Amino acid sequence: MSNKVKSGLYFGLGMTFVFLFKTIIAWVTGEEESTAEIAKSVIAAVIAGLVSGLLFGWLTDKFFVSSIFTKSTHFNLDTGEVAIFQTPANHFKGAEGVGGSLCITDKRLLFKSHNLNVQNHELSISLLDIASVDQYKTLGLINNGIAVHITDNLTEKFVVDKADKWVEQILKTKNGLQQVHLQ
């Protein structure tokens, strides 16, 4: 199941609980007295949660593939540098999850924010400076985070689609680069 679908499901469940909480408060305070009114409220809460979750998942998908974001995140690569893998990503810079794209080349890990952020920036990390890469669950729920540990005790965190493929690709490319330098 894709992360966009999971996000939509979690959002829909959250909205269902919000609407159910409203129904419970109305029942406790005596605003809704009949069982029929409570049943209608519960059904409405479930339908509203389902619709809002589906809408959220669909909008998230449309938002990620929008040309507004893909046009502003073109990477300028060095001569001879080859892009290997690229997806939309968020980079945590302070409290803000800055949206943009993450790209791995045969030499570097690159992030470039799109133009709709407060903190627009670019980040370049040499693959030789990466000490390790870990996958983590954002908000403790969704397995879409990667933490890139850099040799000078810094950690850069990203939220990406296909986090497991990102970790695999970073390690595979880094290991290949190290083997070339050792020979």
C-alpha positions as CSV (number, residue, x, y, z in Angstrom):
1,M,0.0,0.0,0.0
2,S,1.5,3.4,-1.0
3,N,2.3,6.1,1.5
4,K,-0.3,8.4,-0.1
5,V,-3.0,5.8,0.5
6,K,-1.9,5.3,4.1
7,S,-1.8,9.0,4.7
8,G,-5.3,9.3,3.3
9,L,-6.5,6.4,5.6
10,Y,-4.9,7.9,8.7
11,F,-6.4,11.3,7.9
12,G,-9.8,9.8,7.3
13,L,-9.6,7.8,10.6
14,G,-8.6,11.0,12.4
15,M,-11.5,12.9,10.9
16,T,-13.9,10.1,11.8
17,F,-12.8,10.2,15.4
18,V,-13.2,14.0,15.4
19,F,-16.7,13.7,14.2
20,L,-17.5,10.8,16.6
21,F,-16.1,12.9,19.5
22,K,-18.5,15.7,18.5
23,T,-21.3,13.1,18.6
24,I,-20.3,11.8,22.0
25,I,-20.1,15.3,23.4
26,A,-23.6,16.1,22.1
27,W,-24.9,12.8,23.6
28,V,-23.3,13.5,27.0
29,T,-24.5,17.1,27.1
30,G,-28.0,16.0,26.1
31,E,-28.2,17.7,22.7
32,E,-28.9,14.4,21.0
33,E,-31.4,12.3,22.8
34,S,-32.8,9.7,20.5
35,T,-30.9,6.6,19.4
36,A,-31.9,7.4,15.8
37,E,-30.2,10.8,16.0
38,I,-27.0,9.2,17.5
39,A,-27.0,6.5,14.8
40,K,-27.3,9.2,12.1
41,S,-24.4,11.1,13.6
42,V,-22.2,8.0,13.8
43,I,-23.0,7.1,10.1
44,A,-22.4,10.7,9.1
45,A,-19.0,10.7,11.0
46,V,-17.9,7.5,9.2
47,I,-19.0,8.8,5.8
48,A,-17.3,12.2,6.4
49,G,-14.1,10.4,7.5
50,L,-14.1,8.2,4.5
51,V,-14.7,11.0,2.0
52,S,-12.2,13.3,3.7
53,G,-9.6,10.5,3.7
54,L,-10.1,9.7,0.0
55,L,-10.0,13.4,-0.9
56,F,-6.9,13.9,1.2
57,G,-5.1,11.0,-0.4
58,W,-6.1,12.1,-3.9
59,L,-5.0,15.7,-3.3
60,T,-1.7,14.5,-1.9
61,D,-1.1,12.5,-5.0
62,K,-2.0,15.4,-7.3
63,F,0.1,17.8,-5.1
64,F,3.2,15.6,-5.4
65,V,3.2,15.3,-9.2
66,S,2.2,18.9,-9.9
67,S,4.4,20.7,-12.4
68,I,4.7,23.6,-10.0
69,F,7.0,21.4,-7.9
70,T,8.8,19.4,-10.6
71,K,9.8,22.4,-12.7
72,S,11.4,24.3,-9.8
73,T,13.5,21.4,-8.7
74,H,15.8,20.8,-11.6
75,F,19.3,19.8,-10.4
76,N,22.4,21.3,-12.0
77,L,24.8,18.5,-12.1
78,D,28.6,18.7,-12.5
79,T,30.1,17.7,-15.9
80,G,30.1,13.9,-16.1
81,E,27.9,13.5,-13.0
82,V,25.0,11.1,-13.5
83,A,21.7,11.2,-11.8
84,I,20.7,7.7,-10.5
85,F,17.4,8.1,-8.5
86,Q,15.1,11.1,-7.8
87,T,11.8,11.5,-6.0
88,P,9.8,14.3,-4.3
89,A,10.9,14.7,-0.7
90,N,10.7,16.9,2.4
91,H,13.8,17.9,4.2
92,F,13.6,18.9,7.8
93,K,15.1,22.3,8.4
94,G,14.3,23.3,11.9
95,A,10.6,22.8,12.5
96,E,9.7,23.1,8.9
97,G,9.5,20.1,6.6
98,V,10.7,21.8,3.4
99,G,9.2,20.3,0.3
100,G,11.3,19.6,-2.8
101,S,13.2,16.8,-4.6
102,L,15.9,14.5,-3.4
103,C,18.3,13.1,-6.0
104,I,21.3,10.7,-5.7
105,T,24.0,10.9,-8.3
106,D,27.1,8.9,-8.7
107,K,28.9,11.4,-6.5
108,R,26.4,13.2,-4.2
109,L,23.0,13.3,-2.5
110,L,21.2,16.4,-3.5
111,F,18.1,18.2,-2.2
112,K,16.5,21.2,-3.8
113,S,13.4,22.8,-2.4
114,H,10.5,23.9,-4.6
115,N,9.5,27.6,-4.6
116,L,6.5,27.3,-2.3
117,N,8.5,27.1,0.9
118,V,9.4,29.6,3.6
119,Q,13.0,28.2,3.7
120,N,14.1,27.7,0.1
121,H,17.5,26.0,0.0
122,E,19.7,23.4,-1.7
123,L,21.8,20.7,0.0
124,S,24.7,18.7,-1.4
125,I,26.3,15.9,0.5
126,S,29.2,14.0,-0.9
127,L,28.6,10.3,-0.8
128,L,32.1,9.9,0.8
129,D,30.9,12.0,3.8
130,I,27.9,9.7,4.5
131,A,28.6,7.6,7.6
132,S,25.3,5.7,7.6
133,V,21.7,5.8,6.5
134,D,18.7,4.7,8.6
135,Q,15.0,4.4,7.8
136,Y,12.5,5.6,10.4
137,K,8.7,6.1,10.8
138,T,7.5,9.7,10.7
139,L,5.1,10.4,13.6
140,G,5.8,6.8,14.6
141,L,3.3,5.6,12.0
142,I,4.5,5.9,8.4
143,N,7.7,4.2,7.3
144,N,8.8,7.0,5.0
145,G,11.7,8.7,6.7
146,I,15.4,8.4,6.1
147,A,18.1,9.8,8.3
148,V,21.4,10.5,6.6
149,H,24.3,10.5,9.2
150,I,27.2,12.6,8.0
151,T,30.8,12.0,9.2
152,D,31.0,15.3,11.1
153,N,28.2,14.2,13.5
154,L,25.4,15.9,11.6
155,T,22.1,14.1,10.6
156,E,19.9,15.3,7.8
157,K,16.3,13.9,7.8
158,F,14.1,13.5,4.8
159,V,10.6,12.2,4.2
160,V,10.4,10.3,0.9
161,D,8.3,7.9,-1.0
162,K,10.0,4.5,-1.2
163,A,12.2,5.0,1.8
164,D,13.5,1.4,1.6
165,K,14.7,2.0,-2.0
166,W,16.4,5.2,-1.0
167,V,18.4,3.6,1.8
168,E,19.3,0.7,-0.5
169,Q,20.3,3.1,-3.4
170,I,22.4,5.4,-1.1
171,L,24.3,2.4,0.4
172,K,24.7,0.7,-3.0
173,T,26.0,3.9,-4.7
174,K,28.2,4.8,-1.7
175,N,29.8,1.4,-1.5
176,G,30.5,1.4,-5.3
177,L,32.1,4.7,-5.0
178,Q,34.3,3.6,-2.0
179,Q,35.4,0.5,-4.0
180,V,36.6,2.8,-6.8
181,H,38.6,5.0,-4.5
182,L,40.2,2.0,-2.7
183,Q,41.6,0.5,-6.0
